[in-house]
């Protein structure tokens, strides 16, 4: 059906359940709604679904983490209390069971990270989409949500503008990083500023202005280190780039570094300062300091250059500097380079079912909510959990009003 407005013809569509966004949260909401017997329309802004999910699969698709539940919950920091009901309902064990039900064998790495044996996202996504299609779920591509029109969702579509009247709606519009994959944060313009927290980069590299001495090491990995900011410690390698530092070792420190905390690197995390000092006190004769550091502490060329870069002139007792090397951070890398974001739709704008307080029947899920998590499978786990929670609530809403 269509109606003639003052401008171009506006199509109208009436559905039981509308899901905006075909990432993990949106697909999970559609999964739950369709399993409950409701007819579902998914509107996706890009030409194909789950683009960020597929991109994550290029590095193995870390679905979740096998660890005590308390540790999983704690990883979400200040958002733990808000996310607890969703993660109680659908935690890491449930994520693994869900993937296996889609005929995706899994394996757990030495750090507890859980991956499909296929080490990519496409087989899981194909199986998931096939299940949704078998239940009659419609997926419209290149449908960009542009806000509200008399309480209905408005879209720009390949066939022109369209308004959709739905009994329940789940928004799963993503965050504001990797805009080319669909998460551009433009949805925030459709909410009052009081309902959203500003987007900030999470799991992202840092800016450092290097001297020319560091240039030969650009692109090289610094391994066997620990990093610390504002009392939080992280073990993992990083890569030195022309613009600063990237990698899994620095990503967990994003919240503290965004707030201006000092980044410290421990170049010998398995040795105490006293042990480092004792080894350096060994007679070195005519051996250069660089070779002495290599022989006594096994510091490689990159670690030695970084030491000189950040601590020159070196003090007489360099053991404390080796254990706590301050790095002159000049802010975070741009939002669009971030793996994920902090900020988004605030939990105090939602009720306990993730329904938007001033829009009855409209629920929200996934990265568009105001939470952040470190890498390690937490992002996908919480996206699935909130998508399931919102989908269940939307299904209950439909049952009550029908």
Sine and cosine of phi, psi and omega as CSV:
sin_phi,cos_phi,sin_psi,cos_psi,sin_omega,cos_omega
0.00,0.00,0.52,-0.85,0.06,-1.00
-0.63,-0.78,0.39,-0.92,0.04,-1.00
-0.81,-0.59,0.52,-0.85,-0.01,-1.00
-1.00,-0.06,0.90,-0.43,0.05,-1.00
-0.98,-0.20,-0.10,-0.99,0.00,-1.00
-0.92,0.40,-0.42,0.91,0.03,-1.00
-0.97,-0.23,-0.65,-0.76,0.00,-1.00
-0.93,0.36,0.32,-0.95,0.03,-1.00
-0.88,0.48,0.74,-0.67,-0.01,-1.00
-0.96,-0.29,0.86,-0.50,0.04,-1.00
-0.96,0.29,0.45,-0.89,0.09,-1.00
-0.82,-0.58,0.59,-0.81,0.03,-1.00
-0.63,-0.77,0.66,-0.75,-0.01,-1.00
-0.88,-0.47,0.83,-0.56,-0.04,-1.00
-0.70,-0.71,0.29,-0.96,0.08,-1.00
-0.97,0.24,-0.79,0.61,-0.05,-1.00
-0.75,-0.66,0.74,-0.67,0.02,-1.00
-0.89,-0.46,0.77,-0.64,0.09,-1.00
-0.88,-0.48,0.81,-0.59,0.01,-1.00
-0.97,-0.24,0.93,-0.36,-0.01,-1.00
0.93,-0.36,0.81,-0.59,-0.05,-1.00
-0.93,-0.38,0.64,0.77,0.19,-0.98
-1.00,0.03,-0.17,-0.99,-0.03,-1.00
-0.82,0.57,-0.68,0.73,-0.03,-1.00
-0.92,0.40,-0.70,0.71,-0.01,-1.00
-0.92,0.40,-0.68,0.73,0.02,-1.00
-0.91,0.42,-0.59,0.81,0.03,-1.00
-0.92,0.38,-0.64,0.76,0.06,-1.00
-0.87,0.48,-0.68,0.73,0.03,-1.00
-0.91,0.42,-0.59,0.81,0.03,-1.00
-0.87,0.50,-0.76,0.65,-0.03,-1.00
-0.91,0.41,-0.71,0.71,-0.01,-1.00
-0.89,0.45,-0.68,0.73,-0.02,-1.00
-0.94,0.33,-0.57,0.82,0.06,-1.00
-0.90,0.43,-0.46,0.89,0.03,-1.00
-0.99,0.13,0.03,1.00,0.07,-1.00
1.00,-0.05,0.18,0.98,-0.05,-1.00
-1.00,-0.08,0.57,-0.82,0.08,-1.00
-0.97,0.22,0.80,-0.60,-0.15,-0.99
-0.85,-0.53,0.68,-0.73,0.18,-0.98
-0.91,-0.42,0.81,-0.59,0.12,-0.99
-0.97,-0.24,0.79,-0.62,0.05,-1.00
-0.94,-0.33,0.89,-0.46,-0.04,-1.00
-0.90,-0.44,0.75,-0.66,-0.09,-1.00
-0.96,0.29,-0.43,0.90,-0.06,-1.00
-0.99,-0.13,0.16,-0.99,-0.02,-1.00
-0.94,0.35,-0.26,0.96,0.00,-1.00
-0.56,-0.83,0.41,-0.91,-0.08,-1.00
-0.99,0.14,0.35,-0.94,0.22,-0.98
0.82,0.57,0.69,0.72,-0.07,-1.00
-0.92,0.40,-0.65,0.76,0.01,-1.00
-0.93,0.36,-0.59,0.81,0.07,-1.00
-0.86,0.50,-0.70,0.71,0.03,-1.00
-0.92,0.40,-0.62,0.79,0.05,-1.00
-0.89,0.45,-0.67,0.74,0.06,-1.00
-0.87,0.50,-0.55,0.84,0.00,-1.00
-0.92,0.39,-0.31,0.95,0.02,-1.00
-0.92,0.39,-0.36,0.93,0.06,-1.00
-0.96,-0.27,0.28,0.96,0.11,-0.99
0.91,-0.42,-0.24,0.97,-0.02,-1.00
0.85,0.52,0.98,0.21,0.08,-1.00
-0.97,0.24,0.99,-0.15,-0.11,-0.99
-0.96,0.29,-0.67,0.74,-0.07,-1.00
-0.28,-0.96,-0.15,-0.99,0.01,-1.00
-0.72,-0.69,0.75,-0.66,0.02,-1.00
-1.00,0.07,0.98,-0.22,-0.04,-1.00
-0.36,-0.93,0.22,-0.98,0.07,-1.00
-0.82,0.57,0.63,-0.78,-0.08,-1.00
-0.84,0.54,-0.61,0.80,-0.03,-1.00
-0.87,0.49,-0.61,0.79,0.02,-1.00
-0.93,0.37,-0.64,0.77,0.05,-1.00
-0.87,0.49,-0.75,0.66,-0.03,-1.00
-0.89,0.46,-0.66,0.75,-0.03,-1.00
-0.90,0.44,-0.43,0.90,-0.03,-1.00
-0.90,0.44,-0.32,0.95,-0.04,-1.00
-1.00,0.00,0.08,1.00,0.14,-0.99
0.83,0.56,-0.79,-0.61,-0.10,-0.99
-0.92,0.40,-0.27,0.96,0.02,-1.00
-1.00,-0.04,0.04,1.00,-0.08,-1.00
-0.85,0.53,-0.70,0.71,-0.04,-1.00
-0.89,0.46,-0.67,0.74,-0.02,-1.00
-0.93,0.38,-0.60,0.80,-0.07,-1.00
-1.00,0.05,-0.21,0.98,-0.11,-0.99
-0.82,0.58,-0.74,0.67,-0.01,-1.00
-0.85,0.52,-0.63,0.77,-0.03,-1.00
-0.94,0.35,-0.65,0.76,-0.01,-1.00
-0.97,0.25,-0.49,0.87,0.14,-0.99
-0.88,0.48,-0.64,0.77,-0.05,-1.00
-0.98,0.21,-0.53,0.85,-0.08,-1.00
-0.51,-0.86,0.99,0.11,-0.04,-1.00
-0.98,-0.18,-0.23,-0.97,-0.06,-1.00
-0.81,0.59,-0.68,0.74,0.01,-1.00
-0.89,0.45,-0.60,0.80,0.01,-1.00
-0.94,0.35,-0.60,0.80,0.06,-1.00
-0.87,0.50,-0.70,0.71,0.01,-1.00
-0.90,0.44,-0.68,0.74,0.02,-1.00
-0.90,0.43,-0.62,0.78,0.02,-1.00
-0.88,0.47,-0.72,0.69,-0.01,-1.00
-0.90,0.43,-0.65,0.76,0.02,-1.00
-0.91,0.42,-0.56,0.83,0.04,-1.00
-0.92,0.40,-0.35,0.94,0.10,-1.00
-1.00,-0.07,0.33,0.95,0.06,-1.00
0.89,0.46,0.62,0.78,0.04,-1.00
-0.92,-0.40,0.98,-0.17,0.06,-1.00
-0.88,0.48,0.58,-0.81,-0.06,-1.00
-0.86,-0.51,0.31,-0.95,0.19,-0.98
-0.62,-0.78,0.43,-0.90,-0.02,-1.00
-0.93,-0.37,0.81,-0.58,0.00,-1.00
-0.97,0.24,0.05,-1.00,-0.07,-1.00
-0.90,0.43,-0.40,0.92,0.01,-1.00
-1.00,-0.07,0.07,1.00,-0.01,-1.00
1.00,-0.04,-0.07,1.00,0.00,-1.00
-0.96,0.28,0.67,-0.74,-0.11,-0.99
-0.95,-0.31,0.75,-0.66,-0.05,-1.00
-0.74,-0.67,0.45,-0.89,0.24,-0.97
-0.92,0.40,0.58,-0.81,0.04,-1.00
-0.88,0.48,-0.44,0.90,0.04,-1.00
-0.93,0.36,-0.28,0.96,0.02,-1.00
0.85,0.53,0.53,0.85,0.11,-0.99
-0.37,-0.93,0.22,-0.98,-0.11,-0.99
-1.00,-0.04,-0.38,0.92,-0.19,-0.98
-0.88,0.47,-0.66,0.76,0.02,-1.00
-0.89,0.45,-0.66,0.75,0.02,-1.00
-0.90,0.44,-0.70,0.71,-0.02,-1.00
-0.89,0.45,-0.66,0.75,0.01,-1.00
-0.88,0.48,-0.69,0.72,0.01,-1.00
-0.90,0.43,-0.63,0.78,-0.01,-1.00
-0.92,0.39,-0.74,0.68,0.01,-1.00
-0.90,0.44,-0.59,0.80,0.03,-1.00
-0.90,0.44,-0.63,0.77,0.03,-1.00
-0.90,0.43,-0.69,0.72,0.01,-1.00
-0.89,0.45,-0.67,0.74,0.01,-1.00
-0.89,0.45,-0.62,0.79,0.00,-1.00
-0.90,0.43,-0.37,0.93,0.03,-1.00
-1.00,-0.08,0.08,1.00,0.06,-1.00
1.00,0.06,0.27,0.96,0.03,-1.00
-0.95,0.33,0.76,-0.65,0.06,-1.00
-1.00,-0.08,0.71,-0.70,0.05,-1.00
-0.87,-0.49,0.92,-0.40,0.05,-1.00
-0.98,-0.18,0.79,-0.61,-0.02,-1.00
-0.99,-0.17,0.40,-0.92,-0.01,-1.00
0.87,0.50,0.53,0.85,0.11,-0.99
-0.97,-0.26,0.94,-0.33,-0.02,-1.00
-0.98,-0.22,0.85,-0.53,0.03,-1.00
-0.94,0.35,0.78,-0.63,-0.05,-1.00
-0.86,-0.51,0.27,0.96,0.09,-1.00
0.88,-0.47,-0.50,-0.87,-0.14,-0.99
-0.88,-0.48,0.51,-0.86,0.12,-0.99
-0.64,-0.77,0.97,-0.24,-0.04,-1.00
0.80,0.60,0.70,0.71,0.05,-1.00
0.99,0.13,-0.08,1.00,0.02,-1.00
-0.98,-0.21,0.40,-0.92,0.02,-1.00
-0.99,0.17,0.73,-0.68,-0.01,-1.00
-0.95,-0.31,0.65,-0.76,-0.05,-1.00
-0.72,-0.70,0.54,-0.84,0.30,-0.95
-1.00,-0.06,0.81,-0.58,-0.06,-1.00
-0.78,-0.63,0.25,-0.97,0.05,-1.00
-0.85,0.53,-0.43,0.90,0.01,-1.00
-1.00,-0.08,0.11,0.99,-0.02,-1.00
0.93,-0.37,-0.02,-1.00,-0.04,-1.00
-0.91,0.42,0.55,-0.84,-0.02,-1.00
-0.59,-0.81,0.65,-0.76,0.15,-0.99
-0.92,-0.40,0.65,-0.76,-0.06,-1.00
-0.87,-0.49,0.83,-0.56,0.07,-1.00
-0.99,-0.15,0.90,-0.44,-0.05,-1.00
-0.80,-0.60,0.55,-0.84,0.07,-1.00
-0.94,0.33,-0.50,0.87,0.09,-1.00
-0.53,-0.85,0.50,-0.86,-0.07,-1.00
-0.69,-0.73,0.73,-0.68,0.10,-1.00
-0.91,-0.42,0.87,-0.50,0.08,-1.00
-1.00,-0.03,0.83,-0.55,0.06,-1.00
-0.69,-0.73,0.91,0.42,-0.23,-0.97
-1.00,0.02,-0.01,1.00,0.03,-1.00
0.99,0.14,-0.02,-1.00,-0.02,-1.00
-1.00,-0.04,-0.75,-0.66,-0.04,-1.00
-0.61,-0.79,0.48,0.88,0.08,-1.00
-0.86,-0.52,0.41,-0.91,-0.04,-1.00
0.85,0.52,0.81,0.58,-0.07,-1.00
-0.84,0.55,-0.53,0.85,-0.03,-1.00
-0.89,0.45,-0.34,0.94,0.01,-1.00
-0.99,-0.11,-0.03,1.00,0.10,-1.00
0.86,-0.51,-0.30,0.95,-0.03,-1.00
-1.00,-0.08,1.00,0.05,-0.05,-1.00
-0.94,-0.34,-0.04,1.00,0.05,-1.00
0.95,0.30,0.12,0.99,-0.06,-1.00
-0.91,0.42,-0.38,0.93,0.00,-1.00
-0.87,0.50,-0.44,0.90,-0.07,-1.00
-0.86,0.50,-0.42,0.91,0.00,-1.00
-0.92,0.40,-0.26,0.96,-0.03,-1.00
-1.00,-0.07,0.15,0.99,0.04,-1.00
-0.80,-0.60,0.51,-0.86,0.10,-1.00
-0.87,0.49,0.51,-0.86,0.01,-1.00
-0.84,0.54,-0.49,0.87,-0.02,-1.00
-0.93,0.37,-0.27,0.96,-0.04,-1.00
-0.99,-0.12,-0.10,0.99,-0.04,-1.00
-0.81,-0.58,0.54,-0.84,0.14,-0.99
-0.98,-0.20,0.62,-0.78,-0.06,-1.00
-0.84,0.54,0.62,-0.79,0.06,-1.00
-0.94,0.34,0.66,-0.75,0.07,-1.00
-0.66,-0.75,0.53,-0.85,-0.04,-1.00
-0.93,0.36,0.65,-0.76,0.09,-1.00
-0.75,-0.66,0.47,-0.88,-0.05,-1.00
0.77,0.63,0.87,0.49,-0.13,-0.99
-0.65,-0.76,0.35,-0.94,0.03,-1.00
-0.97,0.25,0.13,-0.99,-0.01,-1.00
-0.89,-0.46,0.43,-0.90,0.07,-1.00
-1.00,0.01,0.73,-0.68,0.13,-0.99
-0.66,-0.76,0.74,-0.67,0.05,-1.00
-1.00,0.01,0.95,-0.31,-0.06,-1.00
-1.00,-0.02,0.43,-0.90,0.18,-0.98
-0.99,0.14,0.12,-0.99,-0.01,-1.00
-0.89,0.45,-0.37,0.93,-0.01,-1.00
-0.89,0.45,-0.41,0.91,-0.05,-1.00
-1.00,0.07,-0.26,0.97,-0.13,-0.99
-0.83,0.56,-0.65,0.76,0.01,-1.00
-0.89,0.46,-0.26,0.97,-0.07,-1.00
-0.98,-0.20,0.02,1.00,0.00,-1.00
-0.87,0.50,0.73,-0.68,-0.02,-1.00
1.00,0.01,-0.04,1.00,-0.02,-1.00
-1.00,-0.10,0.49,-0.87,-0.04,-1.00
-1.00,-0.06,0.67,-0.74,0.10,-1.00
-0.97,-0.23,0.92,-0.40,-0.13,-0.99
-0.91,-0.41,0.20,-0.98,0.07,-1.00
0.90,0.43,0.60,0.80,-0.05,-1.00
-0.82,-0.57,0.17,-0.99,0.19,-0.98
-0.78,-0.63,0.54,-0.84,0.01,-1.00
-0.84,-0.55,0.54,-0.84,-0.04,-1.00
-0.59,-0.81,0.62,-0.79,0.09,-1.00
-0.50,-0.87,0.82,-0.58,0.04,-1.00
0.80,0.60,0.65,0.76,0.07,-1.00
1.00,0.08,-0.12,0.99,0.03,-1.00
-0.99,-0.12,0.76,-0.65,-0.10,-1.00
-0.91,-0.40,0.60,-0.80,-0.03,-1.00
-0.69,-0.72,0.70,-0.72,0.12,-0.99
-0.94,-0.33,0.73,-0.68,0.01,-1.00
0.37,-0.93,0.38,-0.93,-0.04,-1.00
-0.99,0.17,0.37,-0.93,0.10,-0.99
-0.74,-0.67,0.27,-0.96,0.04,-1.00
-0.89,-0.45,0.74,-0.68,0.08,-1.00
-0.99,0.11,0.82,-0.57,0.00,-1.00
-0.87,-0.48,0.12,-0.99,0.02,-1.00
-0.90,0.44,-0.41,0.91,-0.04,-1.00
-0.97,-0.23,-0.16,0.99,-0.01,-1.00
0.39,-0.92,-0.82,-0.57,-0.08,-1.00
-0.72,-0.70,0.73,-0.69,0.05,-1.00
-0.80,-0.60,0.31,-0.95,0.19,-0.98
0.81,-0.58,0.22,-0.98,-0.10,-1.00
-0.88,0.48,-0.40,0.92,0.01,-1.00
-0.94,0.34,-0.54,0.84,-0.06,-1.00
-1.00,-0.10,-0.38,0.92,-0.08,-1.00
-0.84,0.54,-0.69,0.72,-0.03,-1.00
-0.89,0.45,-0.26,0.97,-0.03,-1.00
-1.00,-0.03,0.08,1.00,-0.06,-1.00
-0.78,0.62,-0.73,0.69,-0.05,-1.00
-0.85,0.53,-0.69,0.72,-0.02,-1.00
-0.94,0.33,-0.66,0.75,-0.04,-1.00
-0.93,0.37,-0.55,0.83,0.08,-1.00
-0.87,0.50,-0.55,0.83,-0.03,-1.00
-1.00,0.05,0.13,0.99,0.10,-0.99
1.00,-0.04,0.23,0.97,0.03,-1.00
-0.91,0.41,0.45,-0.89,0.05,-1.00
-0.98,0.19,0.70,-0.71,0.08,-1.00
-1.00,-0.04,0.81,-0.59,0.05,-1.00
-0.88,-0.47,0.67,-0.74,0.05,-1.00
-0.90,-0.44,0.77,-0.64,0.10,-1.00
-0.99,-0.12,0.95,-0.32,-0.05,-1.00
-0.98,0.22,-0.26,0.97,0.01,-1.00
-0.72,-0.69,0.92,0.39,-0.15,-0.99
-0.92,0.40,-0.30,0.95,-0.03,-1.00
-0.99,-0.10,0.08,1.00,0.02,-1.00
-0.85,-0.53,0.60,-0.80,0.10,-0.99
-0.97,0.24,0.28,-0.96,0.03,-1.00
-0.88,0.48,-0.61,0.79,0.02,-1.00
-0.90,0.43,-0.64,0.77,0.03,-1.00
-0.92,0.39,-0.67,0.74,0.05,-1.00
-0.86,0.51,-0.70,0.71,-0.02,-1.00
-0.89,0.45,-0.69,0.72,-0.02,-1.00
-0.89,0.46,-0.65,0.76,0.01,-1.00
-0.93,0.37,-0.64,0.77,0.00,-1.00
-0.94,0.34,-0.39,0.92,0.01,-1.00
-0.97,0.22,-0.11,0.99,0.06,-1.00
-0.89,0.45,0.62,-0.79,0.01,-1.00
-0.83,0.56,0.69,-0.72,-0.02,-1.00
-0.89,-0.46,-0.12,0.99,0.03,-1.00
0.84,0.55,-0.78,-0.62,-0.02,-1.00
-1.00,-0.01,0.11,0.99,0.00,-1.00
-0.91,0.40,0.69,-0.72,0.03,-1.00
-0.92,0.40,0.32,-0.95,0.03,-1.00
-0.88,0.47,-0.62,0.78,0.00,-1.00
-0.87,0.50,-0.72,0.69,0.01,-1.00
-0.94,0.35,-0.55,0.83,0.04,-1.00
-0.90,0.44,-0.67,0.74,0.06,-1.00
-0.90,0.44,-0.61,0.79,0.01,-1.00
-0.92,0.39,-0.70,0.71,-0.09,-1.00
-0.96,0.27,-0.67,0.74,-0.11,-0.99
-1.00,0.08,-0.54,0.84,-0.08,-1.00
-0.88,-0.48,-0.04,1.00,-0.02,-1.00
0.86,0.52,0.57,0.82,0.08,-1.00
-0.98,0.20,0.81,-0.58,0.00,-1.00
-0.98,0.20,0.04,-1.00,-0.03,-1.00
-0.84,0.54,-0.66,0.75,-0.03,-1.00
-0.92,0.38,-0.69,0.72,0.01,-1.00
-0.89,0.46,-0.65,0.76,-0.01,-1.00
-0.92,0.39,-0.67,0.74,0.02,-1.00
-0.91,0.43,-0.65,0.76,0.02,-1.00
-0.90,0.44,-0.62,0.79,0.06,-1.00
-0.86,0.50,-0.73,0.68,0.01,-1.00
-0.92,0.38,-0.60,0.80,-0.02,-1.00
-0.89,0.46,-0.68,0.73,-0.15,-0.99
-0.99,-0.14,-0.22,0.98,-0.12,-0.99
-0.78,-0.62,0.05,1.00,0.01,-1.00
-0.95,0.31,0.68,-0.73,-0.03,1.00
-0.97,0.25,0.66,-0.75,-0.05,-1.00
-0.94,0.33,0.64,-0.77,0.10,-1.00
-0.96,0.29,0.21,-0.98,0.01,-1.00
-0.89,0.45,-0.67,0.74,0.06,-1.00
-0.99,-0.14,0.97,-0.24,-0.09,-1.00
-0.99,-0.12,-0.03,1.00,0.00,-1.00
-0.85,0.53,-0.72,0.69,0.02,-1.00
-0.88,0.47,-0.56,0.83,0.01,-1.00
-0.94,0.33,-0.63,0.78,0.03,-1.00
-0.89,0.45,-0.57,0.82,0.00,-1.00
-0.99,0.13,-0.40,0.92,-0.03,-1.00
-0.60,-0.80,0.98,0.22,-0.04,-1.00
-1.00,0.03,0.91,-0.40,-0.02,-1.00
-0.97,0.23,0.74,-0.67,0.01,-1.00
-0.95,-0.31,0.78,-0.62,-0.05,-1.00
-0.98,0.22,0.99,0.11,-0.03,-1.00
-0.95,0.32,0.72,-0.69,0.02,-1.00
-0.90,-0.43,0.70,0.71,0.03,-1.00
1.00,-0.07,-0.01,-1.00,-0.08,-1.00
-0.99,-0.12,0.37,-0.93,0.12,-0.99
-0.92,0.39,0.30,-0.95,-0.10,-0.99
-0.87,0.50,0.42,-0.91,-0.04,-1.00
-0.81,0.58,-0.65,0.76,-0.08,-1.00
-0.95,0.31,-0.20,0.98,0.09,-1.00
-1.00,0.00,-0.15,0.99,-0.07,-1.00
-0.96,0.27,0.58,-0.81,0.09,-1.00
-0.91,0.41,-0.59,0.81,0.00,-1.00
-0.51,-0.86,-0.08,-1.00,-0.04,-1.00
-0.71,-0.70,0.41,-0.91,0.31,-0.95
-0.99,-0.13,0.32,-0.95,-0.04,-1.00
1.00,-0.03,0.12,-0.99,-0.03,-1.00
0.77,-0.64,-0.40,-0.92,-0.03,-1.00
-0.94,0.34,0.85,-0.52,-0.12,-0.99
-0.95,0.32,0.57,-0.82,0.01,-1.00
-0.92,0.40,-0.45,0.89,0.02,-1.00
-0.97,0.23,-0.05,1.00,0.15,-0.99
-1.00,-0.04,0.00,1.00,-0.06,-1.00
-0.84,-0.55,0.38,-0.92,0.15,-0.99
-1.00,-0.03,-0.13,-0.99,-0.08,-1.00
-0.92,0.38,-0.26,0.97,0.03,-1.00
-1.00,-0.08,0.06,1.00,-0.08,-1.00
0.96,0.29,0.38,0.92,0.11,-0.99
-1.00,0.09,0.68,-0.73,0.04,-1.00
-0.92,0.40,0.82,-0.57,-0.17,-0.99
-0.85,0.52,-0.63,0.78,-0.05,-1.00
-0.99,-0.13,0.22,0.98,0.05,-1.00
-0.67,-0.74,0.99,0.14,-0.01,-1.00
-0.81,0.58,0.73,-0.68,0.01,-1.00
1.00,0.05,-0.01,1.00,0.04,-1.00
-0.94,-0.34,0.84,-0.55,-0.06,-1.00
-0.88,-0.47,0.32,-0.95,-0.02,-1.00
-0.71,-0.70,0.48,-0.88,-0.07,-1.00
-0.38,-0.92,0.28,-0.96,0.14,-0.99
0.99,0.13,-0.46,-0.89,-0.11,-0.99
-0.93,0.36,-0.25,0.97,0.02,-1.00
-0.95,0.30,-0.23,0.97,0.08,-1.00
-0.98,0.20,0.39,-0.92,-0.08,-1.00
-0.99,0.12,0.98,0.18,0.10,-1.00
-0.49,-0.87,0.32,-0.95,0.11,-0.99
-0.60,-0.80,0.35,-0.94,-0.03,-1.00
-0.54,-0.84,0.47,-0.88,0.08,-1.00
-0.94,0.33,0.24,-0.97,0.13,-0.99
-0.92,0.40,0.33,-0.94,-0.02,-1.00
0.81,-0.59,0.29,0.96,0.01,-1.00
0.99,-0.11,-0.13,0.99,-0.05,-1.00
-0.93,0.38,-0.59,0.81,-0.06,-1.00
-0.89,0.45,-0.75,0.66,-0.01,-1.00
-0.93,0.36,-0.64,0.77,0.00,-1.00
-0.84,0.54,-0.76,0.65,-0.03,-1.00
-0.94,0.33,-0.53,0.85,0.06,-1.00
-0.90,0.44,-0.70,0.72,0.05,-1.00
-0.91,0.42,-0.67,0.74,-0.05,-1.00
-0.91,0.41,-0.70,0.72,0.00,-1.00
-0.95,0.32,-0.57,0.82,0.07,-1.00
-0.89,0.45,-0.67,0.75,0.04,-1.00
-0.90,0.43,-0.69,0.72,-0.03,-1.00
-0.88,0.47,-0.72,0.69,0.01,-1.00
-0.91,0.41,-0.63,0.78,0.03,-1.00
-0.90,0.43,-0.66,0.75,0.04,-1.00
-0.90,0.45,-0.68,0.73,0.00,-1.00
-0.91,0.41,-0.65,0.76,0.02,-1.00
-0.90,0.44,-0.65,0.76,0.03,-1.00
-0.89,0.45,-0.67,0.74,0.04,-1.00
-0.90,0.44,-0.61,0.79,0.02,-1.00
-0.89,0.46,-0.72,0.69,0.00,-1.00
-0.87,0.49,-0.69,0.73,-0.02,-1.00
-0.88,0.47,-0.56,0.83,-0.05,-1.00
-0.97,0.25,-0.57,0.82,-0.07,-1.00
-1.00,0.03,-0.23,0.97,-0.03,-1.00
-1.00,0.07,0.00,0.00,0.00,0.00
